[in-house]
């Protein structure tokens, strides 16, 4: 008993210290574990966000490629359509002459399987192929029924079908043919090889489980990589993409279970603005998670070792505290960067991506704000609407790239002309622009519009297909003013009056400004 009493340590000496070390170690261990779990959680969400951005960018790239493919096809069809209608107006259709034209056009476009013309009975009249197969009647095709029932001269993209001559899978792109009396005279058909998209999509490196899908706007699959051809023609109308996502936006991202094969993926999608097409790119969530987890294996092992060292070494407490402080500083920096990024995104949301002036959304907000302020202060609000004269012809003649440059130049003139901070130059839509002038009378708006028109004329952008003698790009403008006595009249009425003045300027010969008949 004496031996034990002599060698027993007094509890009062060590217990408080042990309790402090255990408590501090436990709290520190819990803090480190929680921090690492939070970092894992945040890093995973950041990985998902990056995957969504990548999916949207990939979808946008493929949508633009699809637009270019179908635009080239439409241009070829329109050329054949003009040639065909010219023949109908003078003589009977010369099948061989038309076939020669088709062969020349097909030789320029690698995506084309063939060009064809069928009369109103579905009989082959001309084709880019070397001969017209006898006895083939295409009046039973979906596109034939569509154009026979629809008098509009619009491009129709149909679901994938198998060619009756070569048995290849092709995408039909068609136009209706009318005679001089607007009666149905048949169908012009261009067939695009599915293999063209198959080959193009194969250039992209995708992991197992990732997909790249080209669809019609009605949810019919045109091609899906890496799915077999049995997936072509599948209807995906039950997919959240068509039930929810596309109803709210033409471009976006999200996570859902694919109706294509039942797998959960991180998707990006884009709807074509020109054609009834939708492109979606999906990254397999399970594969992405596996790759992400593998990237964290070494970090997890290291963190486990650090936790063991915390329990063994008291000095590690201070070191871990320093690490925690460093993490906090890093989080503060990331928060500041995120705040700055959000401000930049908010600024981008108010500007038109092409012309760098205010977009339609910003325009609507500014006009509503100006009219509300005018209602309280009794000031005037003037509005100018501009329209580029014969801009569609400009696009058709010089191409959309030149058209975009023209829009940028006109926008720059508006931006440089507007001097006051409270005035706003905006892209109203397409080739239309607008300037809001709070507190300015109608005469000031007219004067400013004349300055803009003169400045655009001084640019002397060539436009040889315009009907105006200047043969360069010109503007027409319409001005209207909101008087403080006009109670109950809002943005819509002011826009309509400016728009009516704009159309009076066009009817009067364009390249001029007209104002409403209003008294200031």
C-alpha positions in Angstrom: 0.0 0.0 0.0 2.8 2.3 0.8 4.4 1.6 -2.7 1.2 2.5 -4.4 0.6 5.7 -2.5 4.2 6.9 -3.2 4.0 6.3 -6.9 0.4 7.3 -7.6 0.2 10.7 -9.2 -2.1 13.2 -7.6 -5.3 13.6 -9.7 -5.5 17.2 -8.9 -2.2 17.9 -10.7 -2.9 16.2 -14.1 -6.7 16.0 -14.4 -7.3 19.6 -15.4 -4.5 19.6 -17.9 -5.6 16.2 -19.4 -9.2 17.5 -19.6 -8.0 20.7 -21.3 -5.9 18.8 -23.8 -8.7 16.2 -24.4 -11.3 19.0 -24.8 -9.0 21.1 -27.0 -8.0 18.1 -29.0 -11.7 17.0 -29.4 -12.9 20.5 -30.3 -10.0 20.9 -32.7 -10.5 17.5 -34.2 -14.2 18.2 -34.7 -13.4 21.6 -36.2 -11.0 20.0 -38.7 -13.4 17.2 -39.6 -16.2 19.7 -40.1 -14.0 22.0 -42.1 -12.9 19.2 -44.4 -16.4 18.0 -44.9 -17.5 21.5 -45.8 -14.6 21.9 -48.2 -15.5 18.5 -49.8 -19.1 19.7 -50.1 -18.2 23.0 -51.6 -15.6 21.5 -53.9 -18.1 19.0 -55.2 -20.6 21.7 -55.9 -17.9 23.7 -57.7 -17.1 20.7 -59.7 -20.8 20.3 -60.6 -21.0 24.0 -61.6 -18.0 23.7 -63.8 -19.5 20.6 -65.4 -22.7 22.5 -66.1 -20.7 25.3 -67.7 -18.8 22.9 -69.8 -22.0 21.1 -70.8 -23.6 24.4 -71.8 -20.6 25.5 -73.8 -20.4 22.1 -75.5 -24.1 22.3 -76.4 -23.7 25.9 -77.6 -20.8 24.8 -79.9 -22.9 21.9 -81.3 -26.0 24.1 -81.7 -24.0 26.6 -83.8 -22.5 23.7 -85.9 -26.0 22.4 -86.5 -27.3 25.9 -87.4 -24.5 26.3 -89.9 -25.2 22.8 -91.4 -28.9 23.5 -91.8 -28.3 27.1 -93.0 -26.0 25.9 -95.8 -28.6 23.3 -96.7 -31.4 25.9 -96.7 -29.4 28.2 -98.9 -28.9 25.4 -101.4 -32.7 24.6 -101.3 -33.6 28.2 -101.8 -31.3 28.4 -104.8 -33.0 25.3 -106.4 -36.4 26.7 -105.4 -35.7 30.0 -107.3 -34.5 28.1 -110.4 -37.5 25.8 -110.3 -40.0 28.7 -110.0 -38.3 30.5 -112.8 -38.7 27.4 -115.0 -42.4 27.1 -114.0 -43.1 30.7 -114.9 -41.8 30.3 -118.5 -41.8 26.7 -119.5 -42.2 23.2 -118.2 -39.8 21.9 -115.6 -36.6 20.7 -117.2 -35.7 17.8 -114.9 -32.2 17.3 -116.3 -31.2 21.0 -116.1 -32.5 21.1 -112.5 -30.6 17.9 -111.7 -27.4 19.4 -113.0 -27.9 22.4 -110.6 -28.6 20.0 -107.8 -25.4 18.1 -108.4 -23.3 21.3 -108.4 -24.8 22.3 -105.1 -24.3 18.9 -103.5 -20.7 18.8 -104.5 -20.1 21.9 -102.3 -21.8 20.6 -99.2 -20.3 17.5 -97.6 -23.2 17.0 -95.3 -25.7 16.4 -98.1 -26.8 12.9 -99.0 -28.8 14.3 -101.9 -31.1 16.9 -103.4 -34.5 16.0 -104.9 -37.6 17.5 -106.4 -41.0 15.6 -106.3 -44.1 16.9 -108.1 -47.5 17.2 -106.4 -48.1 13.5 -106.8 -44.8 12.5 -105.1 -43.1 11.5 -108.4 -39.4 12.1 -108.8 -38.7 14.8 -111.3 -35.1 15.8 -110.6 -32.3 14.6 -108.3 -28.6 15.2 -107.6 -28.1 11.5 -108.0 -26.9 10.1 -111.4 -30.4 8.7 -112.3 -34.0 9.0 -111.2 -35.1 5.5 -109.8 -38.2 4.4 -111.5 -41.5 3.6 -109.7 -40.6 5.4 -106.4 -43.5 7.4 -104.9 -42.6 9.7 -101.9 -46.1 11.1 -101.3 -46.3 8.9 -98.2 -43.5 10.7 -96.4 -44.2 12.9 -93.4 -42.7 16.0 -95.0 -44.8 15.5 -98.1 -48.0 15.5 -96.0 -46.8 18.5 -94.1 -46.1 20.7 -97.1 -49.3 19.6 -98.9 -51.3 20.8 -95.9 -49.2 23.9 -95.1 -49.1 26.7 -97.6 -46.3 28.6 -95.8 -42.9 28.9 -97.5 -40.9 27.7 -94.5 -38.1 25.3 -94.1 -39.3 22.0 -92.5 -36.9 19.6 -90.7 -38.4 16.2 -90.3 -37.4 13.1 -88.2 -34.7 10.8 -89.3 -35.7 8.3 -92.1 -33.9 5.7 -94.1 -33.3 6.5 -97.8 -35.1 4.3 -100.2 -32.2 4.5 -102.7 -29.1 4.1 -100.6 -30.7 2.9 -97.3 -28.7 5.4 -95.3 -30.1 7.2 -92.3 -30.8 10.8 -93.3 -32.4 13.9 -91.9 -35.0 15.4 -94.4 -35.0 19.1 -94.9 -37.7 20.3 -97.2 -39.4 23.3 -98.9 -42.8 23.6 -100.5 -42.9 24.4 -104.2 -45.8 26.7 -105.4 -46.8 27.8 -108.9 -47.7 31.3 -109.9 -51.2 30.8 -108.4 -49.7 29.7 -105.0 -50.9 26.2 -105.7 -49.0 23.1 -104.4 -46.6 21.9 -107.1 -44.5 19.5 -105.1 -41.6 19.3 -102.6 -37.9 20.2 -102.7 -35.9 17.8 -100.4 -32.4 17.9 -99.1 -31.2 14.9 -97.1 -28.4 15.3 -94.5 -26.4 12.3 -93.6 -26.7 11.2 -90.0 -23.2 10.0 -90.4 -22.1 13.6 -90.9 -23.1 14.4 -87.3 -21.8 11.0 -86.1 -18.3 11.8 -87.5 -18.4 15.4 -86.2 -19.4 14.4 -82.7 -16.7 11.7 -82.6 -14.1 14.4 -82.5 -15.1 15.2 -78.9 -13.6 13.2 -76.0 -16.4 12.0 -73.7 -16.2 9.7 -70.7 -18.2 6.5 -70.3 -21.8 7.5 -69.7 -21.5 11.0 -71.2 -23.9 11.8 -74.0 -24.3 14.4 -76.8 -27.8 14.5 -78.3 -29.2 16.4 -81.3 -33.0 16.6 -81.2 -35.9 18.2 -83.0 -37.8 20.8 -81.0 -40.7 18.2 -80.6 -38.2 16.0 -78.6 -37.5 13.5 -81.4 -33.9 12.3 -81.3 -31.9 12.9 -84.6 -28.6 11.5 -83.3 -27.2 10.6 -79.9 -23.6 9.8 -79.1 -22.6 7.2 -78.1 -26.0 5.5 -78.3 -26.7 2.9 -81.1 -28.9 3.9 -84.0 -31.9 2.3 -82.3 -32.1 5.4 -80.2 -32.6 7.6 -83.3 -36.3 8.6 -83.5 -36.9 8.1 -79.8 -39.4 10.6 -78.3 -38.1 12.4 -75.2 -41.2 14.4 -74.3 -41.3 13.0 -70.8 -37.8 14.4 -70.1 -37.5 17.3 -67.6 -35.7 19.1 -70.5 -38.9 19.4 -72.4 -41.3 19.4 -69.5 -39.7 22.1 -67.5 -36.3 23.5 -68.6 -37.0 24.6 -72.2 -40.3 26.2 -71.0 -38.3 28.7 -69.0 -35.2 29.3 -71.1 -33.6 28.6 -74.5 -30.2 27.9 -72.8 -29.3 26.5 -69.4 -28.1 23.6 -67.3 -29.3 21.2 -64.6 -29.3 17.7 -63.3 -32.0 15.1 -64.0 -32.5 11.5 -65.0 -32.3 11.2 -68.7 -35.4 9.9 -70.5 -32.9 8.6 -73.1 -31.5 5.8 -70.9 -32.6 6.4 -67.3 -29.1 7.6 -66.1 -28.7 10.7 -64.0 -26.5 13.3 -65.7 -25.4 16.9 -65.4 -26.9 18.5 -68.5 -26.4 21.7 -70.6 -28.8 22.5 -73.3 -29.3 25.1 -76.1 -32.3 25.6 -78.3 -31.5 26.9 -81.9 -33.0 30.3 -82.6 -33.2 29.7 -86.3 -34.3 26.0 -86.7 -36.5 23.6 -84.7 -33.4 22.0 -83.1 -32.3 21.3 -79.5 -28.8 20.2 -78.5 -28.0 18.7 -75.1 -24.7 17.5 -73.6 -24.7 15.4 -70.5 -22.0 14.3 -68.2 -22.6 11.2 -66.2 -22.9 12.2 -62.5 -21.6 8.9 -61.2 -18.5 9.0 -63.4 -17.9 12.6 -62.5 -18.2 11.8 -58.8 -15.8 8.9 -59.1 -13.1 11.1 -60.8 -13.7 13.9 -58.3 -13.3 11.4 -55.3 -10.1 10.0 -56.8 -8.7 13.5 -56.9 -9.4 13.8 -53.2 -7.8 10.5 -52.1 -4.4 11.9 -51.3 -5.9 14.9 -49.5 -8.1 12.6 -47.4 -5.1 10.5 -46.4 -3.2 13.6 -45.5 -6.0 15.0 -43.4 -6.3 11.7 -41.5 -2.6 11.8 -40.7 -3.0 15.3 -39.5 -5.8 14.3 -37.1 -3.6 11.5 -35.6 -0.8 14.1 -35.1 -3.3 16.4 -33.3 -3.9 13.7 -30.7 -0.2 12.9 -30.4 1.4 16.3 -30.4 0.1 19.2 -28.4 2.1 21.7 -30.4 0.0 20.8 -33.5 -2.9 22.7 -31.9 -1.2 26.0 -32.6 -0.2 24.9 -36.1 -3.8 23.8 -36.8 -5.1 27.1 -35.6 -2.8 28.9 -38.0 -4.1 26.7 -40.8 -7.7 27.6 -39.8 -6.9 31.3 -39.9 -5.4 30.9 -43.3 -8.5 29.0 -44.5 -10.6 31.9 -43.1 -8.6 34.4 -45.0 -8.9 32.3 -48.1 -12.6 32.1 -47.7 -12.9 35.9 -47.3 -10.9 36.4 -50.5 -13.1 33.9 -52.4 -16.2 35.7 -51.0 -14.8 39.0 -52.3 -14.0 37.5 -55.7 -17.5 36.0 -55.8 -19.1 39.3 -55.0 -17.1 41.0 -57.8 -18.0 38.2 -60.2 -21.7 38.6 -59.3 -21.5 42.4 -60.0 -19.8 41.6 -63.3 -22.6 39.1 -64.2 -25.2 41.7 -63.3 -23.6 44.2 -65.6 -23.5 41.6 -68.4 -27.2 40.8 -67.9 -28.0 44.4 -68.7 -26.0 44.7 -71.9 -26.5 43.1 -75.3 -23.8 40.5 -75.9 -23.2 41.6 -79.5 -23.4 45.3 -79.6 -22.4 46.1 -76.0 -25.2 48.6 -75.6 -28.1 48.1 -73.2 -30.3 45.0 -74.0 -34.1 44.8 -74.3 -34.5 43.9 -70.6 -32.5 47.0 -69.5 -34.4 49.1 -71.9 -37.8 48.0 -70.5 -36.6 48.7 -67.0 -35.2 52.1 -67.8 -38.3 53.2 -69.7 -40.6 52.1 -66.9 -38.4 53.9 -64.4 -38.2 57.1 -66.5 -42.0 57.2 -66.9 -42.6 56.6 -63.2 -40.2 59.4 -62.4 -41.9 61.7 -65.0 -45.2 60.9 -63.3 -43.9 62.2 -60.0 -41.8 65.1 -61.3 -44.0 66.3 -64.2 -41.1 66.0 -66.7 -41.2 64.9 -70.3 -39.8 61.6 -71.6 -38.9 61.3 -75.2 -38.2 58.0 -77.1 -36.5 57.4 -80.4 -36.8 54.1 -82.3 -34.3 53.3 -85.1 -34.4 50.7 -87.7 -31.6 49.8 -90.2 -33.0 50.1 -93.7 -33.2 46.9 -95.7 -31.1 45.1 -93.2 -32.4 41.6 -94.2 -31.0 42.3 -97.7 -27.7 43.3 -96.1 -27.5 40.0 -94.3 -28.5 38.0 -97.3 -25.9 39.8 -99.5 -22.9 40.1 -97.1 -23.6 37.3 -94.6 -24.4 37.3 -90.9 -20.8 38.0 -89.9 -20.9 41.3 -91.8 -24.4 41.9 -90.5 -23.1 41.6 -86.9 -20.3 44.0 -87.6 -22.9 46.4 -89.1 -25.0 46.2 -85.9 -21.9 46.8 -83.8 -20.9 50.0 -85.8 -24.5 51.4 -85.6 -24.6 50.7 -81.9 -21.3 52.5 -81.4 -22.7 55.6 -83.1 -25.7 55.5 -80.7 -23.4 55.0 -77.7 -21.1 57.9 -78.8 -24.1 60.2 -79.6 -25.8 59.8 -76.2 -24.0 62.3 -73.9 -26.1 62.5 -70.7 -25.7 59.8 -68.1 -29.5 59.5 -67.6 -30.1 58.9 -71.3 -30.0 55.3 -72.5 -29.0 53.8 -75.9 -30.3 50.2 -76.3 -30.7 47.4 -78.8 -34.5 47.0 -79.0 -34.4 43.8 -81.1 -32.9 42.5 -84.3 -31.8 45.5 -86.3 -33.8 47.9 -84.2 -32.3 50.3 -81.6 -33.7 52.8 -79.2 -32.7 55.9 -77.2 -34.6 57.0 -74.0 -34.3 60.7 -73.3 -35.7 61.5 -69.8 -36.6 65.2 -69.4 -36.1 66.0 -73.1 -38.7 67.5 -75.4 -39.7 66.0 -78.8 -37.6 68.6 -80.6 -34.5 67.4 -78.8 -35.3 63.8 -79.7 -35.7 64.7 -83.4 -32.5 66.6 -83.4 -30.6 63.8 -81.8 -32.2 61.3 -84.2 -31.0 63.4 -87.2 -27.5 63.4 -85.7 -27.5 59.7 -85.4 -28.8 59.2 -89.0 -26.1 61.6 -90.3 -23.4 59.8 -88.3 -24.4 56.4 -89.6 -24.4 57.8 -93.2 -20.9 59.1 -92.6 -19.7 55.6 -91.9 -20.6 54.8 -95.5 -20.9 51.1 -94.9 -21.5 49.6 -98.4 -25.0 48.3 -99.0 -25.5 47.7 -102.8 -28.8 45.9 -102.5 -30.6 48.8 -100.8 -33.3 50.6 -102.8 -31.9 53.9 -101.6 -29.6 55.8 -104.0 -26.9 56.3 -101.4 -26.0 52.5 -101.6 -24.7 52.4 -98.1 -26.3 51.5 -94.7 -28.8 54.1 -93.5 -31.3 54.5 -90.6 -34.9 55.4 -90.3 -36.1 56.8 -87.0 -39.4 57.6 -85.2 -39.8 59.9 -82.2 -42.4 60.2 -79.6 -42.8 62.1 -76.3 -44.6 61.3 -73.1 -46.2 64.4 -71.7 -46.8 64.9 -68.0 -50.4 65.4 -68.7 -50.8 61.9 -70.2 -52.1 60.1 -67.1 -52.7 56.4 -67.5 -50.5 56.0 -70.6 -47.4 53.9 -70.1 -44.5 52.3 -71.8 -46.6 50.4 -74.4 -48.4 53.5 -75.7 -45.1 55.5 -76.0 -43.4 52.7 -77.9 -46.4 52.3 -80.2 -46.4 56.0 -81.0 -42.6 56.0 -81.7 -43.0 52.8 -83.8 -45.8 54.5 -85.8 -43.6 57.5 -86.4 -40.8 55.1 -87.5 -43.1 53.4 -90.0 -44.1 56.8 -91.4 -40.4 57.5 -91.9 -40.1 54.2 -93.8 -43.2 54.9 -95.9 -41.8 58.4 -96.7 -38.7 56.9 -98.3 -36.4 55.9 -95.3 -33.1 57.4 -94.3 -35.0 60.1 -92.3 -36.7 60.8 -89.0 -40.4 61.4 -88.4 -42.1 62.4 -85.1 -45.5 62.0 -83.8 -48.0 64.8 -84.1 -47.6 65.9 -80.4 -47.3 69.2 -78.8 -44.8 69.8 -76.1 
